[in-house]
Amino acid sequence: MKKAFGEYRLLAKGDRRAGHLWQGPDHLLCVETAAFLIGFSESYKRIDYKNIQAISYARTRTGMWMSIVMIVMLLLLGWGIVGQINDASGASVVLSVIAAPVLLALIVHLISGPTCICKLQTAVQFLHLKPIKRMKKAVKFAAEISPLCQAHQGGQALTPEALAASVNQGSQTEIRIKQPWTGSNLVTWALLLLVVSGIVTIADVFIRNMLLFIIDCIFAVTAYVLVIAAVVRSMRFEIPAALKGSLWGAIVNCVLSVVTGYSLVIWATFSSIEKLKSSANASQAFRGDANMAIYKTISDASFNELGWVAWALISIGGLATFFGLLGLPSALRPGARMIDAPTPAPPPPIGGSQP
């Protein structure tokens, strides 16, 4: 899609059902689309900058519920993959193919930030800006439009040079809407469990014990689910750089854990099937003890048997411990990192005079 044409520049791009927002020389052009699955008609609304009274946006809970739904889907798909790994019909492969885009969608959703609703107010209407659905996009949109509204409502005619300068000023304006980090028990517990999970994962490579393997799985799943929840929780705050790196590093480590875990289960499946086929009653054993045999094969595997997977597990455990320890100081002592933080500047008024 074009980013500009004539005197117009694209401000916000929505899907086929949301429309688009274009910046004109003296007005904002809203392209609204009527659609069911795809757009089949468009309507255009022109809002002069001199008539815009306010731009408001507020965070919604849609993003939180989307995260919960995708996490539940991944847990159910993972359960199904493990339960059907010995199925000759290849159900586990189908479920893995389904789980991969869900995991990718969850990562993209978390990176995109919190969801929001954005409205534009004039003297006669409240206009819902459908293309703006994320807080990041809303902040950027307000920063770009505010200086244009101020210039037109102040009675100053904008030349092309002044318009370009105003656009650059708006794009460089940072509107700080996040609250200072005050700490969170959820984030603290997530990082503590991440440290414990990493230590147990490393120990599980060297200690051949079924109980330790089960404990490792429980800690790992719990820790990474809490880390994902902690990332969603912390997005509303201005968190320290170390804590931000810790949480996002843990998310990346979670993806690596899933890939390594799938590889380990596939290796254990082939290994356990060969053992079951060589038993006296192979058919009955395969039906009744296949899953348990897979788990036992993994838990009893030696360092030499695991090969590169052993080093991958040690690396994942070490990274989990590192990211957990990296963020714990900021999580436990939030005020120590934010004491020198500058006070966020209030958003510039639209059409009003500066005090």
N, C-alpha and C positions, 0 to 999 in steps of 0.2 A: 504494500500500500504506500502511496505517495506521502511524504512528510510535509510537503508544501506545494501550493500551486497559486499562481498570481500573487495576491497580497495576503494570502492566508497561510498560516502555519499550524500544523497539527499539535494540539495540546494534550489530548487524551484519546486513546484508541480503545474502544470497547469491542465486544463480539458483535456478531450480525444482529443480535437482538437488542443491544445496548446503544448503538449509535456511536457518534464521535463528537469531539469538541474542537473547534477551529478558532484560532486567534486572528481577528481581522484588524485593520488599521484603527477603527474607532468602535468596533463592536465585537461581541462574542457570537459565533455561529454554532448553534446546537443542531446536530443532525440526528433526528430520532427515527428509529426503524420499527415498523410494524411487522411482526414475524411470529411464526409458530416454532418451526425448527430452523428455518433460514429466512433472511429478510426478503420481503417481496414488495415493500413500498417504503418510501422515505418522506419525512416532513422536515421542514427547516424553520428554526426560530432564531431571530436576530435580537440580541440584547445589547443595547448601547452601554458602553462603559459608564457613561454619565448617569445611567439609571440604576446601576447596581448599588444596592444599599449594604448588603452583607453577604459573605460566603461562610457557611457554617458546615461543619462535619463532626460526626460523632462515631465513636467505635461501636461496633455491633458484636454480638455473640455468634454470628454465623461462622466465623473462622474457627472458633473453639469447637463448635459442634461438627464442623467438617473434619477437624483433626481427630476428634473422638471416633467418628464413623470410620475414617480410614484406618485408624489404629486397630479398632475392633475387627475390621475386615482382614487386616494383615494377620492378626492373631488367629482368626478362624481359618484363613487359608493355610497358615503355617501348621495348624493342628491337622488340617486335612491332608497336607503334604506328608507329614510324618506318619499319619494313619494309613495312607494309601501308597507308601513308598514301595511296598512289595507287590503291588497290584500289576499283573502282567498287561493290563489294558492301557497302562501309561497315564492313569489319572493324576499321578503326582506331577508328571511333566506338564499336563494341562493346567493344573492349579499353580504351578510355578510360573508359567507364562502369564497367568492372570495376576499373580501377586506382584510381578516385576513392575508393571505400569502403575499399580496402586502405590507401591513404595516410592516410585519416582514422583508421582503426583503429590504425595505427602511431603517430600523434601522440597519441591517447588512451592507448595502452599506455605510451608513454614518460612522459606526464604522471602516470599512475597510480603510477609508481614500481616498485621491485623486487618480485618475487614472493617468497612465503615460505610456510612451513608452520607452523601454530600448534597447540600441544597444551596441554591442561589436565590437571594431575596431582592425583589424590586418593590416599587410602590403598589403594584397590582397583583403580584403573584409570588409563590414559592415554587421554584423550578427544581425538580429532582434531577441531578446530574448522574444519569445511569452509568456512563462510562467510568466513573470514578468509584471504585469499590474497595480500594486499599488506602490505608492511612498515608503511606508514603506518597502515593499519587495525589492524594488530597492536599498534603502539605506543599508539594511541588506546584500544583495548580494554583493554590492561593498565593504562593510567593511570586508567581509570574503575572497574575492578574491584578494584584493589589496596586503596584506602581502605575499601571495603566489607568485604573479607576481613579487614583489620586490625581493623576495628571489631567484627565478630562474633567473631573469634577472641580478642579481648582481653576478652571477657565484657561488653561494653557493649551494652545494648539500644538499638536505633535507633528513635527517634520519627520521625514524618513530617518534622518540621523538621530533625532531624539527618541523615536520609536525603538530603533535598534539599541540605543543606550539603555532605555527603560527595560527592554526585554532582558538584556544582559544583567542589569541590576536585579531584576526579579529572579532570574535563574540562579544568581549567586546568594540571594537572601536565604538565610536559614531560620525557619520558624521552629523554635524549640517547644514542643508540646508534651514531651515526656517528663514524667516526674522523676526526681532524684531517687536513686536506689536506696531503699530503706531496709533491705533484707527480706528473706522469705524462708520459712521452714521447709517448704516444698523443695526449693533449690538446694538447701543445705542437706537434706536427707537424700536427695538424688545424687549429689556428689559424694556423700559418705558411702552410699551403696555402690557407687561406681568404683571407688577405691577398693572396697571389700571384694567386689566382683572380679576386678582385675587380679588381685592377689590369689583368689580361689582358682581362677582360670589358669594362672601359671602353675599353681600347685597340682592341679588336675592332670597336667601333662606328665608329671613325674610320679604321681601317686596313683596306682592302679586300684581304684575302689569305686564300686557302683554308687554308694551313698554320696561320696564326694562329687561324682558326676551329676547326680540329681541336684545337690545343693548348688553346684556351679550353674546349672541351667536356671534354677529358680532365681538366684541372685542376678544373673545376667538379664533375664527377661524383665524382672522387677526394676532393675537399675535403669535400663534403657527406656522403658515406658515412662518412668518418672523423669528422666532427662528430657524426653520429648515434651512432657507436660510442663517441665521447668522452663524450657525455651519459650513455649507459648505464654507462660505466666510472666516471664521477664521482659517480653516485648513492649510492655507498657511503661517500662522504666528506662532511665538513662543509666545503664549498668557499666561498671568498670571494664576496661579493655581485657584484663586478665580473665574475668568471669565470662565475658562474651566469647573469648577464644576457647575457654574451657568447655562451654556448653555446645558450641558449634563443632568443636573438635570431637566431642563425645558423639554427636550425631553422625559424623563421618565414620567414626569407629564402629557405630552401630551397624552401618551399611556393610562395612568390612566383615563384621561378625556374622551377619546374615549370609553373605557369600561364602565365607569359610565354613559356616555350619552346614549349609547345603552340600558343599563339597565333601565334608566329613561324613554326612549321612549317606550320600551316594556311594562313597568308598566302603562304608560299613555294610551297606545293603548287599553289594556284590560279594563281599567277604563272608557275610553270615549266610547268604543263600548257598554258597558252595559248601559250607559246613553242614547246613541242614540237609542238603541233598545227599550227602555222604552218610547220613545217619540211617539207622535201621528202618524206621518208619518215617521216611522223608515227607510224604504227602501230609500226614497228620501233624507232624512237627512244623511244617512250613505254614499250615493254616493257624495253628495255635500259638506258636512261640516266635514267629518271625520278628515282630516288633521288639519283643524283649531281647531277642538275639542281637538285633541291631544295636540296642542300647548297651548291651553287655560287651559287644565287640568294641564299641567306642571306649567304654570305661576301662576295659582291660588291655587296650592297645599300648604297646611299649613305645618309647621314643623313636626307636628305629623303624617300627612298623608305620608310624604316622608320617615319617619323612618330613616333607616341606610343610605339611599341615601343622606339625608340632611347632615349627618355628613361627608359623603364622599365628597360632594360638598364643605363643609366648609374646609375640609383638602386640597382639590385640590386648592381652592382659596388661602388658607394660604401658601401652598407650592409655588404657582405661584408668590405671592408677595415676599416671602422669596428669591427665586432664582433670581427674578428681582433685588431686592435690593442688593443681594450678588455680582452681577456682575457689577452693575452700576458704583461704584467707579473706577474700572479698565477701564471700557469703556469710562468714561468721562475724566479720567486723566491717559492715557496710559503710559506716561513717568515716572510717579511716581513709578510704580511697576517694570520697566525694567531698571532703571538707574544703578543698581548694577549688571546687568546681564553680565556674561563674554562674551567677543567677540568670536563668533563661530570660531573654528579652521578650516582652509581650508582642503579639502580632501587630503589625502596623495597621492603623485604622483605615477604613475605606471611605473616602469622602469627608473625613473629619479633619479638624485642625490639630496639629501637634501641640501638646501642652508646653 
